[in-house]
Amino acid sequence: MARIQRNGFLNSNGYLTEKNQTQHTSCEMGKTDYERWRLLDVKGRQTWHYLESDEELKEWPQSIADKYHLELPAPKTTLQSATNALSFFSKLQLPPGNWACEYGGPMFLLPGLVICWYVTETPVPTSHAIEIRNYLFARQHAVEGGWGLHVEGECSVFGTAMNYVVLRLLGASREDPRMVKARAMLHKLGGAVNGPHWAKFWLSVLGVSKWDAVNPVPPELWLLPDWLPFAPWRWWIHMRQVFLPMSYIYSKRYVHPPTLLTHQLRQELYTMPYESINFFAHRNSISPRDNYHPKTWILNSMNWALANVWNPYIRSNKLATWAEDWTWDLVQREDENTDFANLGPVSGPMNLLVCYLREGSDSYSVRRHRERMHDFLWVKSEGMLMNGTNGVQVWDTSFLVQAVVEAGLATDPRWKTMLVKALEFLDDQQIQEEIRELKVCYRQRRKGAWAFSNKIQGYTVSDCTSEALKSIILLQSIPGFPKLVTEERMQDAIDTLLTMQNASGGFASYEPTRGSEYMEYLNAAEVFGRIMIEYDYPECSTAVITALTLFAKHYPRYRKEDIRKALDRALEYIRRAQRPDGSWYGSWGICFTYAGMFAVESLASAGETYDNSDRMRRACHFFLQKQMDDGGWGESYKSCETGVYTHHARSQVVQTAWACIALLKAGYPDKAPIQKALKMVMSRQQPNGEWLQEAIEGVFNKSCMITYPNYKFIFPIKVLGMFAKRFGDLEIR
């Protein structure tokens, strides 16, 4: 507002100057242009002003409050739509410079936490108990009455048994009609004896199942030499960090002392009297709805040998103590390296329980873990849920920065403060120190990296590091933006990324692939696929490819040959990973649409376009074949489970943005299908600039879906601006 005063549009009392007042007569009789009205508030004095000239409009942009009060019609051009969305989304930026949101979807996270709270006698605030109950009832299946693996999944024993237990632990009555319905669904599925391994583990800890039902998780695995092809250091990091504390607890066979409530649950969870159940005979019992990845005969044979021979006849107390001591040491290292935040919300409560068993309820480790559990919790209108990590701070902030830059909005002074704050956040969140005894912890190098959430959690992720690095380079290259991250710190990030390339040329997520895919024969989780080792991912590989390319453009002398070789190999992986139909399978978003957007960007970074590349043409044709009648794209999460493209019943704003970004990156020459798609996107934009939440966007391990609510802002903003840069700021009709 001060700029407008200096230019003479307003006087010191807050009125338009006489010159501009006289220009009001140019308004047509009948109705003015509502986009020219501005509400001025000077110390609580509110006056409306009509702007005549383009200069005035540029100097005094219309605010969200202006638009709200005027009930302006939907934007007519793509850039107007992008600007409206950014105006809304910018208001959600938090003081440190990042954006927050729920990261929900999985329905197996709260049970581990609440059971852990119960058995460690951790007080649960009444407010938390109320809102967790609210959330679970809000997410209860309307027809069947149970819960699934994730919020959009069909009812399963895992989801239904575990969330039923949570509700009972937090005060829900067994006679509540909703609980009666859930119990009926659980019994229809055969009761809790048909739960997967992780369910039986937690129910045994609580004392409402018996350890005989749990297939072995011996801590002796951690004593195996590293050269063995199935040694734990070769496992995917989430599998590693879950089975580490799980093996300690399994070895102790900890059971919470019985209470009246656990006695009642023993009668409620099963279809037969608890005392009559032969739990040992149910080690491999599992409902078909939970059995996404059936145990192999190899794993069943190993489990039989461990349960029937190793545990009762061979395993000595001395060996058990040695294994428990070593796993305890590794748990302590994980707590130290993350300040008790831990890798994720499955392993976190398990680490808390290990500390409780080892050091007692009043120990520092237990008190600190109890504090950290709140980092995973999120409250929304439905109630309280548990996030899939301790947030998405670095990830979403990086994507938003890139969306603004690619939309051509980064040099607009309206967004500079927002972008500088985002830059400051990314600067602060870079991991600048290595952990103690890296190799002992089986950890990947992390100096110079960024994590998915924040530096406290502290795990290197290839694509998070890449996206954060790109965002910083892009912003610091704009005149007038501060140079917060030095070239030396960027070089640290490059050094870390170059350690993460697989022999295939592709990139995985947290660390390079360490074991063979044959390790999946030992997948004991049952409800997930592709969980035992790291894999090549088009999404992660593209993030690294584009980061290395951008860095080399701005800093061409640093490790020039190493970067060139890494790019050549990574691009060859992307080309090999393309299916004959032109698609790529996605592992972190749904599914072919998500991966295709990334892979096309990789090819574009190497100069491939629709005009000169058969690969690009096949990719574009794949997308166009999937376009729906309303112009949008909609892909079901079933694609992730089956590996076959499956249409969603309705087009999705986020997936439509992904598909259009791919077409624009590929240089697809015909704007008509893109324009039709963006018409659909703009038609769903709300008057305040936002889009409403639609179907779930993300996935992990093929079978579990997870939400990315900020995607409905980030990617539409990006594609709307990209379209305007390519074809002009056209009216979309």
DOLUM-673983 format. One line per field, with one value per residue (C-alpha): residue number from 0; residue in one letter; x, y, z. Coordinates in steps of 0.25 Angstrom, whole numbers. Example, Ala and Ser with C-alpha at 12.3 -4.5 7.8 and 13.67 -1.06 7.14 Angstrom:
! DOLUM-673983
num = [0	1];
residuo = [A	S];
px = [49	55];
py = [-18	-4];
pz = [31	29];
***
This chain:
! DOLUM-673983
num = [0	1	2	3	4	5	6	7	8	9	10	11	12	13	14	15	16	17	18	19	20	21	22	23	24	25	26	27	28	29	30	31	32	33	34	35	36	37	38	39	40	41	42	43	44	45	46	47	48	49	50	51	52	53	54	55	56	57	58	59	60	61	62	63	64	65	66	67	68	69	70	71	72	73	74	75	76	77	78	79	80	81	82	83	84	85	86	87	88	89	90	91	92	93	94	95	96	97	98	99	100	101	102	103	104	105	106	107	108	109	110	111	112	113	114	115	116	117	118	119	120	121	122	123	124	125	126	127	128	129	130	131	132	133	134	135	136	137	138	139	140	141	142	143	144	145	146	147	148	149	150	151	152	153	154	155	156	157	158	159	160	161	162	163	164	165	166	167	168	169	170	171	172	173	174	175	176	177	178	179	180	181	182	183	184	185	186	187	188	189	190	191	192	193	194	195	196	197	198	199	200	201	202	203	204	205	206	207	208	209	210	211	212	213	214	215	216	217	218	219	220	221	222	223	224	225	226	227	228	229	230	231	232	233	234	235	236	237	238	239	240	241	242	243	244	245	246	247	248	249	250	251	252	253	254	255	256	257	258	259	260	261	262	263	264	265	266	267	268	269	270	271	272	273	274	275	276	277	278	279	280	281	282	283	284	285	286	287	288	289	290	291	292	293	294	295	296	297	298	299	300	301	302	303	304	305	306	307	308	309	310	311	312	313	314	315	316	317	318	319	320	321	322	323	324	325	326	327	328	329	330	331	332	333	334	335	336	337	338	339	340	341	342	343	344	345	346	347	348	349	350	351	352	353	354	355	356	357	358	359	360	361	362	363	364	365	366	367	368	369	370	371	372	373	374	375	376	377	378	379	380	381	382	383	384	385	386	387	388	389	390	391	392	393	394	395	396	397	398	399	400	401	402	403	404	405	406	407	408	409	410	411	412	413	414	415	416	417	418	419	420	421	422	423	424	425	426	427	428	429	430	431	432	433	434	435	436	437	438	439	440	441	442	443	444	445	446	447	448	449	450	451	452	453	454	455	456	457	458	459	460	461	462	463	464	465	466	467	468	469	470	471	472	473	474	475	476	477	478	479	480	481	482	483	484	485	486	487	488	489	490	491	492	493	494	495	496	497	498	499	500	501	502	503	504	505	506	507	508	509	510	511	512	513	514	515	516	517	518	519	520	521	522	523	524	525	526	527	528	529	530	531	532	533	534	535	536	537	538	539	540	541	542	543	544	545	546	547	548	549	550	551	552	553	554	555	556	557	558	559	560	561	562	563	564	565	566	567	568	569	570	571	572	573	574	575	576	577	578	579	580	581	582	583	584	585	586	587	588	589	590	591	592	593	594	595	596	597	598	599	600	601	602	603	604	605	606	607	608	609	610	611	612	613	614	615	616	617	618	619	620	621	622	623	624	625	626	627	628	629	630	631	632	633	634	635	636	637	638	639	640	641	642	643	644	645	646	647	648	649	650	651	652	653	654	655	656	657	658	659	660	661	662	663	664	665	666	667	668	669	670	671	672	673	674	675	676	677	678	679	680	681	682	683	684	685	686	687	688	689	690	691	692	693	694	695	696	697	698	699	700	701	702	703	704	705	706	707	708	709	710	711	712	713	714	715	716	717	718	719	720	721	722	723	724	725	726	727	728	729	730	731	732];
residuo = [M	A	R	I	Q	R	N	G	F	L	N	S	N	G	Y	L	T	E	K	N	Q	T	Q	H	T	S	C	E	M	G	K	T	D	Y	E	R	W	R	L	L	D	V	K	G	R	Q	T	W	H	Y	L	E	S	D	E	E	L	K	E	W	P	Q	S	I	A	D	K	Y	H	L	E	L	P	A	P	K	T	T	L	Q	S	A	T	N	A	L	S	F	F	S	K	L	Q	L	P	P	G	N	W	A	C	E	Y	G	G	P	M	F	L	L	P	G	L	V	I	C	W	Y	V	T	E	T	P	V	P	T	S	H	A	I	E	I	R	N	Y	L	F	A	R	Q	H	A	V	E	G	G	W	G	L	H	V	E	G	E	C	S	V	F	G	T	A	M	N	Y	V	V	L	R	L	L	G	A	S	R	E	D	P	R	M	V	K	A	R	A	M	L	H	K	L	G	G	A	V	N	G	P	H	W	A	K	F	W	L	S	V	L	G	V	S	K	W	D	A	V	N	P	V	P	P	E	L	W	L	L	P	D	W	L	P	F	A	P	W	R	W	W	I	H	M	R	Q	V	F	L	P	M	S	Y	I	Y	S	K	R	Y	V	H	P	P	T	L	L	T	H	Q	L	R	Q	E	L	Y	T	M	P	Y	E	S	I	N	F	F	A	H	R	N	S	I	S	P	R	D	N	Y	H	P	K	T	W	I	L	N	S	M	N	W	A	L	A	N	V	W	N	P	Y	I	R	S	N	K	L	A	T	W	A	E	D	W	T	W	D	L	V	Q	R	E	D	E	N	T	D	F	A	N	L	G	P	V	S	G	P	M	N	L	L	V	C	Y	L	R	E	G	S	D	S	Y	S	V	R	R	H	R	E	R	M	H	D	F	L	W	V	K	S	E	G	M	L	M	N	G	T	N	G	V	Q	V	W	D	T	S	F	L	V	Q	A	V	V	E	A	G	L	A	T	D	P	R	W	K	T	M	L	V	K	A	L	E	F	L	D	D	Q	Q	I	Q	E	E	I	R	E	L	K	V	C	Y	R	Q	R	R	K	G	A	W	A	F	S	N	K	I	Q	G	Y	T	V	S	D	C	T	S	E	A	L	K	S	I	I	L	L	Q	S	I	P	G	F	P	K	L	V	T	E	E	R	M	Q	D	A	I	D	T	L	L	T	M	Q	N	A	S	G	G	F	A	S	Y	E	P	T	R	G	S	E	Y	M	E	Y	L	N	A	A	E	V	F	G	R	I	M	I	E	Y	D	Y	P	E	C	S	T	A	V	I	T	A	L	T	L	F	A	K	H	Y	P	R	Y	R	K	E	D	I	R	K	A	L	D	R	A	L	E	Y	I	R	R	A	Q	R	P	D	G	S	W	Y	G	S	W	G	I	C	F	T	Y	A	G	M	F	A	V	E	S	L	A	S	A	G	E	T	Y	D	N	S	D	R	M	R	R	A	C	H	F	F	L	Q	K	Q	M	D	D	G	G	W	G	E	S	Y	K	S	C	E	T	G	V	Y	T	H	H	A	R	S	Q	V	V	Q	T	A	W	A	C	I	A	L	L	K	A	G	Y	P	D	K	A	P	I	Q	K	A	L	K	M	V	M	S	R	Q	Q	P	N	G	E	W	L	Q	E	A	I	E	G	V	F	N	K	S	C	M	I	T	Y	P	N	Y	K	F	I	F	P	I	K	V	L	G	M	F	A	K	R	F	G	D	L	E	I	R];
px = [0	12	16	2	3	17	12	1	-11	-15	-13	-9	-23	-25	-34	-31	-26	-35	-29	-33	-47	-50	-47	-58	-68	-62	-69	-80	-94	-101	-89	-75	-63	-62	-48	-44	-50	-41	-44	-35	-34	-26	-26	-40	-46	-51	-54	-56	-48	-49	-36	-37	-23	-14	-3	-12	-16	-2	2	-10	-14	-27	-27	-34	-43	-47	-50	-58	-66	-69	-72	-64	-67	-57	-44	-45	-30	-20	-11	-23	-26	-12	-11	-24	-19	-5	-12	-20	-9	2	-7	-5	10	15	25	37	34	29	15	8	-3	-8	0	-11	-17	-11	-20	-10	-2	-11	-12	3	3	-9	-6	8	3	-6	5	15	4	6	-5	-14	-20	-35	-34	-26	-35	-47	-42	-35	-49	-55	-46	-47	-62	-62	-53	-62	-67	-81	-86	-77	-74	-59	-46	-36	-21	-23	-35	-40	-37	-47	-49	-38	-35	-22	-31	-43	-37	-26	-35	-46	-36	-32	-46	-48	-35	-39	-53	-63	-73	-75	-90	-88	-96	-83	-75	-85	-85	-69	-69	-78	-69	-57	-64	-69	-54	-51	-47	-33	-26	-27	-19	-5	8	8	-6	-2	10	3	-9	1	8	-5	-8	-21	-13	-2	12	10	2	14	24	38	46	59	68	80	78	85	97	99	111	109	114	101	91	80	87	78	87	83	68	60	61	47	47	60	56	42	48	60	51	41	51	56	41	39	51	46	32	26	12	4	-2	-16	-27	-42	-42	-32	-40	-52	-45	-40	-55	-58	-48	-50	-61	-58	-55	-41	-37	-40	-31	-18	-11	2	-7	-11	3	0	-15	-18	-31	-30	-33	-20	-12	-6	7	6	17	26	29	43	39	29	40	49	38	35	49	51	38	39	54	62	54	51	64	76	75	83	81	95	92	79	85	96	86	77	89	93	79	77	90	85	72	79	87	74	69	82	83	68	67	56	48	51	50	35	22	23	36	35	25	33	46	38	34	48	53	42	46	60	61	48	36	43	56	60	58	44	40	47	40	26	29	33	20	13	21	13	-1	-10	-23	-34	-49	-51	-42	-28	-20	-5	3	12	24	26	22	24	31	43	36	24	32	42	30	23	35	37	23	23	36	31	18	26	21	34	38	25	28	15	21	35	33	27	38	49	43	42	57	61	53	61	74	71	67	79	87	101	107	109	105	114	119	111	114	111	97	96	93	95	104	95	104	98	85	71	60	46	41	52	66	63	58	71	70	75	65	70	58	56	71	69	56	61	74	67	58	70	77	65	62	76	78	67	72	69	68	78	89	87	92	107	113	121	108	102	114	112	98	104	114	103	94	106	107	93	93	90	98	86	87	75	73	65	60	68	80	85	80	87	81	75	60	60	59	44	43	46	35	28	19	8	0	11	19	33	37	49	60	61	58	60	49	46	42	54	63	57	58	73	75	68	76	89	86	82	94	103	97	100	113	119	133	130	131	128	131	125	112	112	114	103	93	96	94	82	75	78	70	59	58	59	48	38	28	24	11	19	17	25	20	20	23	21	9	-3	2	5	1	10	23	20	21	34	40	36	43	56	55	52	65	73	67	56	43	30	36	50	47	39	39	33	22	19	18	9	0	-1	-6	-16	-22	-25	-32	-46	-59	-58	-44	-38	-30	-34	-26	-30	-21	-24	-13	-2	-7	-9	2	-9	-15	-29	-38	-44	-59	-56	-46	-36	-30	-17	-15	-20	-9	1	-3	-3	11	16	10	15	29	29	26	13	9	-7	-12	-26	-26	-18	-27	-39	-33	-30	-44	-48	-38	-42	-57	-54	-46	-54	-57	-46	-35	-34	-38	-45	-39	-42	-37	-24	-11	0	5	16	19	9	-3	-4	-9	-5	-10	-3	-13	-4	-3	-16	-10	4	2	-10	-2	10	2	-7	5	13	1	1	16	15	2	-1	-11	-23	-37	-42	-56];
py = [0	9	8	13	25	28	28	37	28	30	42	42	40	28	34	33	46	55	51	37	40	47	35	27	34	24	12	7	10	-3	-11	-8	-18	-25	-28	-14	-12	-11	-11	-1	-3	8	6	0	10	2	9	3	8	6	6	11	9	-3	3	4	-10	-15	-7	-11	-26	-31	-38	-51	-43	-34	-46	-52	-40	-38	-52	-51	-61	-73	-68	-68	-71	-81	-71	-64	-78	-81	-67	-69	-83	-77	-66	-76	-86	-75	-72	-86	-84	-86	-76	-85	-84	-98	-103	-114	-124	-138	-149	-160	-171	-184	-189	-198	-187	-182	-196	-198	-185	-186	-201	-196	-184	-194	-204	-194	-187	-174	-164	-161	-147	-147	-138	-148	-160	-152	-148	-162	-168	-158	-161	-176	-175	-165	-175	-187	-194	-189	-203	-214	-206	-209	-203	-206	-205	-191	-181	-185	-200	-211	-216	-226	-233	-224	-211	-216	-224	-213	-201	-208	-210	-196	-191	-200	-196	-181	-183	-188	-197	-211	-208	-196	-200	-196	-206	-217	-215	-215	-227	-234	-231	-236	-249	-250	-250	-261	-253	-248	-261	-258	-245	-243	-243	-229	-230	-243	-236	-224	-233	-242	-230	-225	-239	-242	-252	-262	-261	-275	-269	-260	-265	-264	-251	-255	-244	-254	-249	-236	-245	-251	-247	-236	-244	-253	-249	-248	-241	-229	-218	-222	-220	-207	-197	-197	-213	-212	-202	-209	-223	-217	-214	-224	-235	-230	-230	-244	-249	-244	-249	-237	-238	-227	-231	-235	-225	-225	-219	-228	-240	-234	-232	-247	-250	-240	-242	-257	-266	-276	-276	-271	-282	-292	-286	-293	-280	-288	-294	-281	-275	-275	-273	-260	-255	-254	-239	-237	-247	-237	-244	-259	-265	-274	-288	-284	-274	-284	-295	-285	-281	-296	-298	-286	-289	-304	-306	-294	-287	-299	-308	-300	-285	-283	-272	-267	-266	-259	-249	-246	-243	-235	-227	-224	-220	-211	-204	-202	-197	-187	-182	-180	-172	-164	-161	-156	-150	-160	-156	-169	-173	-174	-177	-192	-193	-181	-188	-201	-193	-187	-200	-206	-194	-196	-211	-208	-195	-193	-184	-172	-172	-161	-170	-173	-159	-154	-164	-160	-146	-150	-158	-145	-142	-152	-147	-138	-133	-130	-128	-143	-145	-149	-158	-162	-158	-167	-159	-147	-138	-135	-121	-122	-130	-121	-108	-112	-115	-102	-94	-101	-100	-85	-84	-92	-85	-72	-66	-65	-51	-45	-37	-42	-55	-51	-51	-65	-71	-65	-71	-84	-83	-80	-92	-101	-94	-98	-112	-117	-128	-123	-133	-148	-158	-165	-179	-178	-192	-199	-193	-198	-184	-176	-164	-152	-139	-129	-137	-133	-142	-144	-137	-129	-130	-136	-149	-148	-159	-156	-158	-157	-150	-140	-136	-134	-126	-117	-115	-111	-101	-94	-93	-88	-77	-73	-71	-60	-46	-40	-53	-56	-66	-74	-88	-87	-94	-103	-108	-111	-119	-127	-130	-135	-143	-150	-152	-158	-169	-174	-179	-193	-203	-202	-187	-184	-178	-183	-176	-176	-183	-192	-205	-215	-228	-237	-237	-251	-246	-244	-259	-255	-244	-247	-235	-241	-228	-221	-224	-220	-217	-225	-217	-204	-203	-194	-184	-175	-164	-164	-165	-153	-145	-148	-146	-132	-128	-132	-126	-112	-112	-115	-104	-94	-100	-107	-110	-118	-133	-131	-145	-152	-144	-147	-162	-163	-155	-165	-177	-171	-167	-181	-187	-178	-182	-197	-196	-191	-201	-204	-197	-184	-184	-185	-192	-182	-187	-174	-168	-173	-179	-179	-165	-161	-168	-164	-149	-151	-160	-151	-139	-148	-150	-135	-131	-139	-132	-142	-137	-141	-137	-144	-156	-169	-171	-157	-160	-173	-167	-156	-166	-174	-162	-158	-172	-170	-156	-157	-151	-138	-136	-140	-152	-161	-174	-183	-188	-202	-199	-200	-213	-220	-213	-211	-197	-196	-184	-177	-175	-160	-151	-145	-131	-135	-146	-137	-127	-139	-143	-129	-126	-138	-134	-120	-125	-134	-123	-129	-120	-120	-111	-116	-128	-120	-108	-118	-124	-110	-106	-117	-113	-99	-103	-110	-98	-92	-77	-75	-81	-95	-109	-119	-132	-143	-158	-162	-158	-166	-180	-189	-204	-206	-208	-196	-183	-170	-155	-143	-132	-121	-127	-121	-107	-110	-117	-109	-96	-102	-107	-95	-86	-95	-95	-80	-79	-89	-84	-71	-67	-71	-71	-85	-88];
pz = [0	3	-12	-17	-7	-13	-27	-24	-25	-10	-1	14	18	10	-1	-16	-22	-29	-42	-40	-35	-47	-56	-49	-59	-70	-64	-72	-67	-61	-55	-52	-54	-40	-43	-41	-27	-15	0	7	22	29	44	44	34	22	8	-5	-17	-32	-41	-55	-60	-63	-55	-43	-44	-45	-32	-24	-27	-22	-9	-5	4	-8	-16	-5	-2	-17	-20	-33	-44	-47	-54	-69	-72	-67	-61	-53	-48	-44	-37	-29	-25	-20	-13	-5	-3	1	13	18	19	33	40	38	23	20	18	26	24	28	23	26	19	25	36	43	49	61	67	69	76	85	89	92	101	108	111	115	124	116	120	108	108	108	96	88	92	88	74	71	74	65	53	54	54	43	35	38	25	24	19	25	38	38	34	23	21	17	16	2	4	6	21	26	38	40	39	47	58	61	61	68	79	79	81	93	99	98	104	93	98	93	92	83	70	62	70	69	54	54	62	53	41	49	52	37	33	43	55	60	57	43	44	38	45	50	56	63	69	75	80	87	93	99	104	95	87	90	85	79	68	64	53	58	58	64	68	65	50	54	58	44	36	26	14	15	4	14	25	31	26	12	15	11	22	27	28	35	46	48	50	59	71	68	69	83	88	81	89	102	99	107	110	117	131	129	132	132	118	112	117	110	97	98	97	86	76	73	68	78	93	95	104	93	82	78	75	70	59	54	51	37	37	29	23	8	9	16	8	-2	-2	2	9	1	4	7	17	23	24	31	41	44	47	56	63	65	65	68	79	87	85	80	84	97	108	105	90	93	102	92	81	90	95	80	76	88	84	70	75	84	72	64	75	76	61	61	75	77	65	58	44	44	52	52	57	67	77	76	80	91	96	95	104	114	115	116	124	131	131	137	128	119	107	110	114	101	92	99	94	80	78	77	64	57	61	52	55	44	44	45	57	60	51	51	39	31	35	44	33	18	21	12	1	-1	1	-10	-20	-17	-20	-33	-37	-35	-43	-55	-55	-57	-44	-37	-41	-37	-25	-19	-16	-12	3	2	-7	2	14	7	3	18	22	12	16	30	28	20	28	30	39	38	49	58	53	40	36	49	48	33	29	16	16	19	19	10	8	11	18	14	26	34	38	52	46	38	27	14	2	-12	-18	-6	-7	-21	-21	-10	-17	-30	-22	-16	-29	-36	-25	-23	-38	-38	-36	-23	-16	-4	-6	6	2	-2	-14	-4	3	-11	-14	-2	-7	-20	-14	-6	-18	-26	-15	-17	-32	-34	-43	-52	-54	-46	-33	-21	-9	4	0	-12	-14	-5	-7	-18	-22	-18	-3	-6	-4	11	12	25	25	16	14	6	-7	-11	3	6	-2	-9	-24	-36	-37	-49	-39	-31	-43	-50	-38	-37	-53	-53	-40	-46	-59	-53	-44	-56	-63	-52	-47	-59	-53	-41	-43	-57	-62	-51	-53	-68	-66	-55	-64	-76	-68	-61	-74	-80	-68	-70	-85	-81	-71	-81	-84	-99	-97	-94	-79	-66	-53	-41	-27	-19	-26	-34	-42	-57	-58	-46	-52	-66	-62	-56	-66	-78	-70	-70	-85	-87	-79	-89	-101	-105	-110	-117	-130	-129	-120	-122	-107	-104	-115	-109	-95	-100	-107	-95	-87	-98	-99	-84	-85	-80	-87	-78	-82	-69	-65	-53	-49	-38	-27	-32	-43	-32	-27	-40	-49	-60	-62	-56	-58	-46	-47	-47	-53	-43	-42	-37	-47	-59	-55	-55	-69	-75	-69	-76	-89	-88	-84	-96	-105	-110	-121	-120	-109	-110	-101	-91	-92	-90	-78	-71	-74	-65	-54	-54	-53	-40	-34	-22	-22	-11	-20	-14	-20	-11	-7	-17	-17	-10	-18	-12	-10	-4	-5	-16	-6	3	-1	6	4	-1	1	-3	-17	-21	-20	-25	-38	-43	-40	-48	-60	-61	-62	-71	-81	-80	-83	-95	-102	-95	-84	-92	-87	-85	-89];
***
